[in-house]
Amino acid sequence: MIGSATLPRRSFAHRARAWAHESLFASKGGTALTIVSATVLGVVAFSLARFVIVSAEWQVIEANRRLLAIGRYPAGEEWRLWPPFWALFGFGGLAFGLWVRVGVRGALVAAGALAFAYLVLFEGTPAALFSGGVALAIGGYALARGVLLGSRLDRASRIVAIAGLVLLVPFAVAVLEAGDGVRTSLWGGFMLNVMLAAVGIGFGFPLGVLLALGRASSYPAIRLVCTTYIEVVRAGPLVAWLFIARFVLPTFLPPVLSLDQMDIVARAMLVLAGFTGAYVAEVVRGGLQGLPRGQVEAANALGLSSIQTTTLIVLPQALRSVIPPLVSQFISLWKDTTLVFVLGLTELLGAGEATLSQASFIGDEKEVFAFVGFAFWSVAFAMSRLALRIERRLGVGER
């Protein structure tokens, strides 16, 4: 009997040929589809590369880095932006190392993003400060993978990473408004999109979970309130709610703590969080309905309280099963942050349009909108890949 250790190991070229034959050329129809798809992708890739490398005039982006990044943010106050940025990179690198392993493809994507940032977005002092954030991200990832993962500090480090990311938004707001501060109406560019999305997701997600639990509650009053909120909010488009936030909301807010004088950015954040919460609630409710009743009955048989059953048995399984639609909702929110232009705010898309009003760059629409589209795609792609990694780690779709 020949042991498995004596069997010859197939070379990489042999495995690649076998995969290509099974996946791409297994039949005449598959071969035809492969050829057509490769031709279309080749033409698209060639056209895109020719535009980016040869025909595009990227001076409009280089000359308007600051406008695209932070909008009308006052000169001399940029120092407020870097501490939250460094904290994001540091805690983000730590979280990645604890939950996700960055493979070769992930490293190549990250290297490409960094190359783009250094070639187009940052130079001089901002490039050096950006490098500090990159170093913190790499250091956090290396610390997690090399020291913390699997050690006695594993659980504590995960709590620290989650707490750091959760507290990042209030920390950023505190730094931006420390001392004399900077009026939120002057926030803009890519920074404003990130802040709006972070608040919308950070507060909309827990709100949606609570609404879903409330809608599934056995108490009629709680169920009625949660159901009414979800249906009313989902019945109107986000643009309409943003207009309501601008013209109507201050009328209904009490004068306590000057809530009736809430600035426009805070109102936009409130609307985005509330709007996201309504949609997240329905996604989570689907996960709750898909959970077998036997799980709850088993928890009751073990003597667990309702809170213990919900937090330890029901929610973890329900959220695990709805990761894909949750991420889709978060990506949709990320793109919807461009709608705050109706409130007179200058986010990334609005900043891109503002560059086209400059006499030197009239006619550079392709370059500007290609850059804006790439920026939004980069964040959406990172979110989707991270979610995919989490799904694989949790075994979503496996039995």
C-alpha positions in Angstrom: 0.0 0.0 0.0 1.4 3.3 -1.0 1.0 6.1 1.6 -0.4 9.5 0.6 2.9 11.0 1.5 4.6 9.2 -1.5 2.1 10.4 -4.1 3.6 13.0 -6.4 2.5 16.5 -5.8 1.0 18.2 -8.8 2.8 21.3 -10.0 1.2 24.8 -10.0 1.1 24.7 -13.9 -0.7 21.4 -13.8 -3.3 22.6 -11.3 -3.8 25.7 -13.3 -4.4 23.7 -16.5 -6.8 21.4 -14.7 -8.7 24.4 -13.2 -8.9 26.1 -16.6 -10.2 23.0 -18.3 -12.8 22.3 -15.6 -14.0 25.9 -15.2 -13.5 27.6 -18.5 -13.3 25.1 -21.3 -15.3 22.1 -20.1 -17.7 22.3 -23.0 -18.3 24.1 -26.3 -20.7 26.5 -24.7 -18.4 27.2 -21.8 -15.5 27.8 -24.2 -17.6 30.2 -26.3 -18.6 32.1 -23.2 -15.0 32.3 -21.9 -13.8 33.7 -25.3 -16.6 36.3 -25.4 -16.1 37.3 -21.8 -12.3 37.5 -22.2 -12.7 39.7 -25.3 -15.1 42.1 -23.6 -13.0 42.4 -20.5 -9.9 42.9 -22.6 -11.4 45.7 -24.6 -12.7 47.4 -21.4 -9.4 47.0 -19.6 -7.4 48.3 -22.6 -9.7 51.3 -23.0 -9.6 52.1 -19.3 -5.8 51.8 -19.1 -5.3 54.0 -22.2 -7.6 56.7 -20.6 -5.9 56.6 -17.2 -2.3 56.4 -18.5 -2.3 58.2 -21.8 -5.3 60.5 -22.6 -6.4 61.7 -19.1 -5.3 65.1 -17.8 -5.0 64.6 -14.1 -3.9 68.2 -13.3 -7.4 69.0 -12.3 -7.2 66.5 -9.5 -3.6 67.5 -8.4 -4.6 71.1 -8.3 -7.7 70.5 -6.2 -6.5 67.9 -3.7 -7.6 70.0 -0.8 -11.0 70.8 -2.1 -11.8 67.2 -3.0 -10.5 66.0 0.4 -11.9 68.5 2.9 -13.9 71.0 0.9 -14.1 74.5 2.4 -12.4 73.5 5.7 -10.5 76.5 7.1 -6.8 76.8 6.3 -4.6 76.2 9.4 -7.1 73.8 11.0 -6.2 70.7 9.1 -4.3 69.4 12.2 -7.7 68.4 13.6 -8.2 65.8 10.9 -5.1 63.7 11.5 -5.7 62.3 15.1 -9.0 60.7 14.0 -7.3 59.5 10.8 -4.5 57.9 12.7 -6.9 56.3 15.2 -8.9 54.9 12.3 -5.9 53.3 10.7 -4.5 52.0 14.0 -7.7 50.4 15.3 -8.5 49.3 11.7 -5.2 47.5 11.3 -5.7 45.8 14.7 -9.2 44.7 13.9 -8.1 43.4 10.5 -5.3 41.4 12.1 -7.7 39.9 14.7 -10.5 38.9 12.4 -9.2 38.8 8.8 -6.0 37.6 7.2 -4.8 39.7 4.4 -3.8 37.5 1.5 -1.8 38.2 -1.6 -4.7 39.7 -3.4 -5.5 41.9 -0.5 -1.9 43.1 -0.2 -1.8 43.9 -3.9 -5.0 45.9 -3.6 -3.7 47.8 -0.6 -0.4 48.5 -2.4 -2.3 49.8 -5.4 -4.5 52.1 -3.2 -1.4 53.4 -1.4 0.4 54.1 -4.7 -2.7 56.0 -6.0 -2.8 58.0 -2.8 0.9 59.0 -3.0 0.8 59.8 -6.7 -2.4 61.7 -6.8 -3.7 62.7 -3.4 -0.8 63.5 -1.0 2.5 65.2 -1.3 4.9 67.0 1.1 3.7 67.3 4.8 0.3 65.6 4.1 2.2 62.6 2.6 4.4 62.3 5.7 1.4 62.5 8.0 -0.5 59.9 5.8 2.6 57.7 6.1 2.2 57.8 9.9 -1.3 56.4 9.5 -0.1 53.7 7.2 2.6 52.8 9.7 0.0 52.5 12.5 -2.2 50.3 10.3 0.7 48.0 9.5 1.9 47.9 13.1 -1.6 47.1 14.4 -2.0 44.3 11.9 1.4 42.9 12.7 0.8 43.1 16.4 -2.5 41.3 16.1 -1.2 38.5 13.8 2.1 38.0 15.5 1.4 38.5 19.2 -2.3 38.9 20.2 -4.0 36.3 18.0 -4.6 33.2 20.0 -2.9 34.5 23.2 -4.4 35.3 26.6 -4.9 38.8 25.4 -6.9 37.8 22.3 -10.3 38.5 23.8 -9.3 41.7 25.5 -7.7 43.0 22.3 -10.9 42.3 20.4 -12.8 44.3 22.9 -10.3 47.2 22.6 -10.5 47.1 18.8 -14.3 47.2 18.8 -14.4 49.9 21.4 -11.9 52.0 19.6 -13.8 51.8 16.3 -17.1 52.6 18.0 -15.7 55.6 19.9 -13.9 56.9 16.8 -16.8 59.1 15.6 -17.4 60.9 18.9 -13.6 61.2 19.2 -13.4 62.8 15.7 -16.3 65.2 16.5 -14.6 66.2 19.8 -11.3 66.9 18.1 -12.9 68.8 15.2 -14.9 71.0 17.6 -12.3 71.3 20.4 -11.5 74.9 21.4 -12.9 77.4 19.0 -13.7 74.5 16.7 -14.7 74.5 13.1 -18.4 74.9 12.2 -19.7 71.7 10.7 -21.2 73.7 7.8 -17.6 74.1 6.6 -17.0 70.3 6.6 -16.8 69.0 3.1 -15.2 66.8 0.5 -14.4 63.2 1.0 -14.1 63.8 4.8 -17.8 64.8 5.0 -18.9 61.6 3.1 -16.9 59.4 5.5 -18.3 61.2 8.6 -21.8 60.9 7.4 -21.5 57.3 6.5 -19.7 56.4 9.8 -22.5 58.0 11.8 -25.2 56.6 9.6 -23.8 53.0 10.0 -22.6 53.4 13.6 -26.0 54.6 14.9 -28.3 53.2 12.3 -27.2 49.6 12.8 -28.0 49.3 16.6 -31.2 51.3 16.0 -32.2 48.8 13.3 -31.5 45.9 15.6 -33.7 47.4 18.4 -36.5 48.2 15.9 -36.4 44.6 14.6 -36.6 43.2 18.1 -39.4 45.6 18.9 -41.3 44.7 15.8 -41.0 41.0 16.8 -41.9 41.7 20.4 -45.0 40.2 22.1 -45.9 43.5 23.6 -48.5 45.2 21.3 -47.5 48.8 22.2 -43.8 48.3 21.4 -44.6 46.3 18.3 -47.0 49.1 17.0 -44.5 51.9 17.6 -41.6 50.1 15.9 -43.8 48.9 13.0 -45.1 52.4 12.5 -41.7 54.0 12.5 -40.3 51.4 10.0 -43.2 51.7 7.6 -43.3 55.5 7.7 -39.6 56.0 7.2 -39.4 53.5 4.4 -42.4 55.0 2.6 -40.4 58.2 1.8 -37.3 58.7 -0.3 -34.1 59.8 1.5 -34.1 63.1 -0.4 -37.5 64.0 1.0 -36.3 63.2 4.6 -33.3 65.4 4.0 -35.6 68.3 3.0 -37.7 67.6 6.1 -34.5 67.8 8.2 -33.7 71.1 6.7 -37.0 72.9 6.8 -39.3 71.0 9.2 -37.3 69.2 11.8 -36.2 72.3 13.9 -39.9 73.1 14.4 -40.5 69.8 16.2 -37.3 69.8 18.3 -37.5 71.1 21.8 -35.3 74.1 22.9 -33.7 71.9 25.5 -29.9 71.9 25.0 -30.5 74.1 21.9 -31.8 71.1 19.9 -34.0 73.4 18.0 -30.8 75.1 16.7 -29.1 71.9 15.6 -26.8 72.6 12.7 -27.4 71.2 9.2 -24.7 68.5 9.3 -26.0 67.1 12.6 -29.5 67.0 11.1 -28.2 65.2 8.1 -26.5 62.6 10.3 -29.7 62.2 12.3 -31.7 61.5 9.1 -29.2 59.1 7.7 -29.0 57.1 10.9 -32.8 57.0 11.2 -33.3 56.1 7.6 -30.7 53.4 7.7 -32.1 52.0 10.9 -35.5 51.4 9.3 -34.0 49.4 6.5 -31.6 47.5 8.8 -34.6 46.6 10.9 -36.3 44.7 8.1 -33.1 43.0 7.2 -32.6 41.8 10.7 -36.2 40.8 11.0 -35.7 38.5 8.1 -32.9 36.9 10.0 -35.0 36.5 13.1 -37.8 34.9 11.2 -35.4 32.4 9.6 -34.2 31.2 13.0 -35.7 27.8 13.9 -38.2 28.0 16.8 -36.4 25.1 18.5 -33.4 27.4 19.3 -35.6 29.6 21.5 -37.3 26.5 23.1 -34.0 25.0 23.9 -32.8 28.2 25.5 -36.0 28.3 27.6 -35.5 24.7 28.6 -32.0 25.6 29.9 -33.5 28.3 32.1 -32.2 31.3 30.2 -34.0 34.6 30.6 -35.5 36.5 27.6 -32.5 38.9 27.5 -30.0 36.1 27.6 -31.9 34.1 24.9 -31.9 37.2 22.7 -28.3 38.3 23.2 -26.7 34.9 23.3 -28.8 32.7 21.1 -31.1 34.6 18.8 -29.2 37.7 17.7 -25.8 36.1 16.9 -27.4 33.6 14.6 -29.8 36.0 13.0 -27.1 38.6 12.3 -24.8 35.9 11.0 -27.3 34.9 8.4 -28.0 38.4 7.1 -24.5 39.8 6.7 -24.8 40.1 2.8 -27.9 42.2 2.8 -26.6 44.3 5.8 -23.4 45.1 3.9 -25.5 46.0 0.8 -27.5 48.4 2.9 -24.3 50.0 4.3 -22.8 50.3 0.8 -26.1 51.9 -0.4 -25.8 54.4 2.5 -22.2 55.2 1.6 -23.3 56.2 -1.9 -26.4 58.0 -0.6 -24.2 60.5 1.3 -23.9 62.4 -2.0 -27.5 63.4 -1.6 -26.7 65.9 1.1 -26.0 68.4 -1.6 -29.7 69.3 -1.3 -28.8 70.8 2.1 -26.1 73.0 0.6 -23.2 70.8 1.7 -20.2 70.3 -0.5 -19.3 66.6 -0.3 -17.0 64.8 -2.7 -19.2 64.8 -5.7 -20.1 68.5 -5.1 -16.5 69.3 -4.7 -15.7 67.6 -8.0 -18.4 69.6 -9.7 -16.9 72.8 -8.1 -13.6 72.1 -9.7 -15.2 72.2 -13.1 -16.3 75.8 -12.6 -12.6 76.8 -12.6 -11.6 78.4 -15.9 -8.5 76.3 -16.2 -10.3 73.0 -16.0 -13.5 73.5 -18.0 -14.0 70.3 -20.1 -12.2 68.0 -17.6 -15.5 66.2 -16.6 -14.2 62.7 -17.5 -11.2 63.0 -15.2 -13.1 64.5 -12.3 -16.0 62.0 -12.4 -13.6 59.1 -13.0 -11.7 60.1 -9.8 -14.9 60.5 -7.8 -16.3 57.2 -9.0 -13.0 55.5 -8.1 -13.1 57.0 -4.6 -16.6 55.7 -4.0 -15.9 52.3 -5.5 -12.7 51.9 -3.4 -14.6 52.2 -0.1 -17.5 50.1 -1.4 -15.1 47.4 -2.6 -13.3 47.4 0.7 -16.6 47.0 2.6 -17.7 44.1 0.4 -14.4 42.3 0.6 -14.2 42.7 4.4 -17.8 41.3 4.6 -16.8 38.4 2.4 -13.9 37.6 4.7 -16.1 37.7 7.7 -18.7 35.4 6.0 -16.0 32.9 5.3 -14.7 33.0 8.8 -18.2 32.5 10.3 -19.0 29.9 7.7 -22.0 31.7 6.3 -23.8 29.4 3.8 -22.2 26.2 5.2 -23.8 23.5 7.2 
